Amino acid sequence: MRENYYLKLDAEIHRLQAENQRLIESEREMSVHAVTLQAKYDDVCQKWHAAVDEKTELQRAAQAVIDRWETPLWKDAPATATFIYALRDAVKGK
């Protein structure tokens, strides 16, 4: 009887060790996935911020063209071409 108890206990210890090892491996895999997800998230954030910055630059260039167009003292302002070239560059993303 006692031998049977120790066999069951030994089997339970081996099962728990195997389960522990499986959990350790699972945790490692989750860590790798977390790093991968963080990298993807960082990439998306960087692209989003770049797009926002690009849009802002485009808006500034467009506003400069509009302001130039509506300048009552147009002879005192820089040439319209200066603003058009800046707008062209902003649209191209330069």
C-alpha positions as CSV (number, residue, x, y, z in Angstrom):
1,M,0.0,0.0,0.0
2,R,2.7,2.4,1.0
3,E,4.6,1.6,-2.2
4,N,1.5,2.4,-4.3
5,Y,1.2,5.8,-2.4
6,Y,4.9,6.7,-3.3
7,L,4.4,5.6,-6.9
8,K,1.4,7.9,-7.2
9,L,3.3,10.7,-5.4
10,D,6.3,10.2,-7.7
11,A,4.0,10.3,-10.8
12,E,2.3,13.5,-9.5
13,I,5.8,15.1,-9.0
14,H,6.8,14.2,-12.5
15,R,3.5,15.5,-13.9
16,L,4.0,18.8,-12.0
17,Q,7.6,19.1,-13.2
18,A,6.4,18.6,-16.8
19,E,3.6,21.1,-16.3
20,N,6.1,23.6,-14.9
21,Q,8.4,23.1,-17.8
22,R,5.5,23.6,-20.2
23,L,4.6,26.8,-18.4
24,I,8.2,28.1,-18.6
25,E,8.2,27.4,-22.4
26,S,4.8,29.1,-22.8
27,E,6.1,32.1,-20.9
28,R,9.1,32.3,-23.2
29,E,6.9,32.2,-26.2
30,M,4.7,34.9,-24.8
31,S,7.7,37.1,-24.2
32,V,8.8,36.7,-27.8
33,H,5.3,37.5,-29.0
34,A,5.2,40.5,-26.7
35,V,8.5,41.9,-28.1
36,T,7.2,41.3,-31.6
37,L,3.9,43.1,-30.9
38,Q,5.7,46.0,-29.2
39,A,7.9,46.4,-32.3
40,K,4.9,46.4,-34.6
41,Y,3.1,48.9,-32.4
42,D,6.2,51.1,-32.4
43,D,6.4,50.9,-36.2
44,V,2.7,51.9,-36.6
45,C,3.1,54.8,-34.1
46,Q,6.2,56.0,-36.0
47,K,4.4,55.9,-39.4
48,W,1.3,57.6,-37.9
49,H,3.4,60.4,-36.4
50,A,5.3,60.8,-39.8
51,A,1.9,61.0,-41.6
52,V,0.7,63.7,-39.1
53,D,3.9,65.7,-39.5
54,E,3.7,65.4,-43.3
55,K,0.1,66.6,-43.2
56,T,1.0,69.5,-41.0
57,E,3.8,70.5,-43.4
58,L,1.4,70.2,-46.3
59,Q,-1.2,72.3,-44.5
60,R,1.5,75.0,-43.7
61,A,2.6,75.2,-47.3
62,A,-1.0,75.3,-48.5
63,Q,-1.9,78.1,-46.0
64,A,1.1,80.1,-47.2
65,V,-0.2,79.9,-50.8
66,I,-3.7,81.0,-49.6
67,D,-2.2,83.8,-47.5
68,R,-0.1,85.0,-50.5
69,W,-3.2,84.9,-52.7
70,E,-5.2,87.0,-50.3
71,T,-2.4,89.5,-49.4
72,P,-3.6,93.0,-50.1
73,L,-0.1,94.3,-50.5
74,W,0.9,91.6,-52.9
75,K,3.8,93.6,-54.3
76,D,5.5,93.6,-50.9
77,A,5.2,89.8,-50.5
78,P,7.6,87.2,-51.9
79,A,6.8,85.9,-55.4
80,T,3.9,83.4,-55.6
81,A,6.3,80.9,-57.2
82,T,8.2,80.7,-53.9
83,F,5.0,79.4,-52.2
84,I,4.0,77.2,-55.1
85,Y,7.5,75.4,-55.0
86,A,7.1,75.0,-51.2
87,L,3.7,73.5,-51.7
88,R,4.9,71.2,-54.4
89,D,7.7,70.0,-52.1
90,A,5.3,69.4,-49.3
91,V,3.0,67.4,-51.5
92,K,5.9,65.2,-52.6
93,G,7.0,64.8,-49.0
94,K,10.4,66.5,-49.3
